[in-house]
């Protein structure tokens, strides 16, 4: 399948990040010791990295059922869009549940807040066939999920127990 090497590499990066997260959690502290901000970051780390992992494998799995290249990439974009929407919704739900207000520290947080929903919308529009760059959009969506997961991983490993 076209681009399978790239997608497999992205899946390996996601799996490696999840594996190292497990090691850090095991060595660090109990999940009950996390404050509410840390719980949301940990949730974002795991869910986005899992989305990147599954999203990287989706085109190959879908290609088992159909040989229509356009349909493969449209369905993969739909899958990534749905997982991304579920992540976004679950993070908002968790923030509301724990009464955590968003911390806007700079341009990065503002851009992250705009890019996420925009990518979700683009994945759905691509799934409908209105965006021609199906492969590129899927890879950008997976990279964005990896970016969120890895950046939260880096914050997670730098937490110091007070």
C-alpha positions as CSV (number, residue, x, y, z in Angstrom):
1,X,0.0,0.0,0.0
2,X,1.1,3.5,-0.8
3,X,2.7,5.4,2.1
4,X,2.6,2.3,4.4
5,X,6.3,2.9,5.4
6,X,5.5,6.4,6.6
7,X,2.3,5.3,8.4
8,X,4.1,2.4,10.1
9,X,6.8,4.8,11.3
10,X,4.2,7.1,12.8
11,X,2.6,4.1,14.4
12,X,5.9,3.1,15.9
13,X,6.5,6.6,17.3
14,X,3.1,6.5,18.9
15,X,3.6,3.1,20.3
16,X,7.0,4.1,21.7
17,X,5.5,7.2,23.3
18,X,2.8,5.1,24.9
19,X,5.3,2.5,26.1
20,X,7.6,5.1,27.7
21,X,4.5,6.7,29.3
22,X,3.8,3.4,31.0
23,X,7.3,3.1,32.3
24,X,7.3,6.7,33.6
25,X,3.9,6.2,35.3
26,X,5.2,2.9,36.9
27,X,8.3,4.6,38.2
28,X,6.9,7.9,39.1
29,X,3.9,8.0,41.3
30,X,0.4,6.8,41.8
31,X,-2.3,8.2,39.4
32,X,-4.3,9.2,42.4
33,X,-1.5,11.6,43.3
34,X,-2.1,13.7,40.1
35,X,-3.8,17.0,40.5
36,X,-6.7,17.9,38.1
37,X,-4.4,19.7,35.5
38,X,-2.1,16.7,35.5
39,X,-5.0,14.3,35.0
40,X,-6.1,16.3,31.9
41,X,-2.6,16.4,30.5
42,X,-2.2,12.6,31.1
43,X,-5.6,12.0,29.4
44,X,-4.5,14.1,26.4
45,X,-1.2,12.3,26.2
46,X,-2.8,8.9,26.1
47,X,-5.8,9.6,23.9
48,X,-4.0,11.6,21.3
49,X,-1.2,9.1,21.1
50,X,-3.7,6.2,20.7
51,X,-5.4,8.2,18.0
52,X,-2.1,8.6,16.2
53,X,-1.4,4.9,16.5
54,X,-4.8,3.7,15.3
55,X,-5.0,6.4,12.7
56,X,-1.7,5.3,11.2
57,X,-2.9,1.7,10.9
58,X,-6.4,2.6,9.6
59,X,-5.6,2.9,5.9
60,X,-3.9,-0.5,5.9
61,X,-6.8,-2.1,7.8
62,X,-9.4,-0.5,5.5
63,X,-7.5,-1.7,2.4
64,X,-8.3,-5.3,3.4
65,X,-12.0,-4.6,2.7
66,X,-11.7,-2.4,-0.4
67,X,-9.2,-1.7,-3.2
68,X,-10.7,1.7,-4.0
69,X,-7.9,4.1,-3.0
70,X,-10.1,7.1,-2.6
71,X,-12.5,5.2,-0.4
72,X,-9.6,4.0,1.8
73,X,-8.3,7.5,2.4
74,X,-11.7,9.0,2.9
75,X,-12.7,6.4,5.5
76,X,-9.3,6.8,7.2
77,X,-9.9,10.5,7.4
78,X,-13.4,9.9,8.8
79,X,-11.9,7.6,11.4
80,X,-9.2,10.0,12.5
81,X,-11.8,12.8,12.6
82,X,-14.1,10.8,14.8
83,X,-11.3,9.8,17.2
84,X,-10.0,13.4,17.3
85,X,-13.5,14.7,18.0
86,X,-13.9,12.1,20.8
87,X,-10.6,13.2,22.3
88,X,-11.6,16.8,22.2
89,X,-14.9,16.1,23.7
90,X,-13.5,13.9,26.5
91,X,-10.9,16.5,27.4
92,X,-13.6,19.2,27.6
93,X,-15.8,16.8,29.7
94,X,-12.9,16.1,32.1
95,X,-12.1,19.8,32.4
96,X,-15.7,20.6,33.3
97,X,-15.9,17.6,35.6
98,X,-12.8,18.7,37.6
99,X,-13.7,22.4,37.2
100,X,-10.3,23.1,35.5
101,X,-10.2,26.4,33.6
102,X,-8.0,26.5,30.5
103,X,-4.6,28.1,30.9
104,X,-3.8,30.4,28.0
105,X,-0.2,31.2,28.4
106,X,0.6,32.2,24.9
107,X,0.3,31.9,21.1
108,X,0.9,28.1,21.3
109,X,-2.2,27.4,23.3
110,X,-4.3,29.7,21.2
111,X,-3.1,28.0,18.0
112,X,-3.7,24.6,19.5
113,X,-7.3,25.5,20.3
114,X,-7.9,26.7,16.8
115,X,-6.0,24.0,14.9
116,X,-7.7,21.1,16.6
117,X,-11.3,21.9,15.7
118,X,-10.2,23.1,12.2
119,X,-8.5,19.7,11.6
120,X,-11.5,17.8,12.8
121,X,-13.7,19.8,10.4
122,X,-11.2,19.2,7.5
123,X,-11.2,15.4,8.2
124,X,-15.0,15.3,8.0
125,X,-15.1,17.4,4.8
126,X,-12.4,15.2,3.3
127,X,-14.4,12.1,4.2
128,X,-17.3,13.6,2.2
129,X,-14.9,14.0,-0.8
130,X,-14.7,17.8,-0.9
131,X,-11.0,18.0,-0.1
132,X,-8.7,16.4,-2.6
133,X,-5.6,16.1,-0.4
134,X,-6.8,13.0,1.5
135,X,-3.4,11.4,2.2
136,X,-1.7,14.7,3.2
137,X,-4.6,15.6,5.5
138,X,-4.5,12.2,7.2
139,X,-0.8,12.5,7.8
140,X,-1.1,16.1,9.1
141,X,-3.9,14.9,11.5
142,X,-1.8,12.0,12.8
143,X,1.2,14.3,13.2
144,X,-0.9,16.8,15.1
145,X,-2.1,14.1,17.4
146,X,1.5,12.9,17.9
147,X,2.6,16.5,18.6
148,X,0.0,16.8,21.4
149,X,0.8,13.5,22.8
150,X,4.6,14.0,22.8
151,X,4.4,17.6,24.1
152,X,2.2,16.3,27.0
153,X,4.7,13.5,27.6
154,X,7.5,15.9,27.9
155,X,5.5,18.0,30.4
156,X,4.6,14.8,32.2
157,X,8.2,13.6,32.7
158,X,9.2,17.0,33.9
159,X,6.6,17.1,36.7
160,X,8.2,17.2,40.1
161,X,6.6,15.8,43.2
162,X,6.1,18.6,45.7
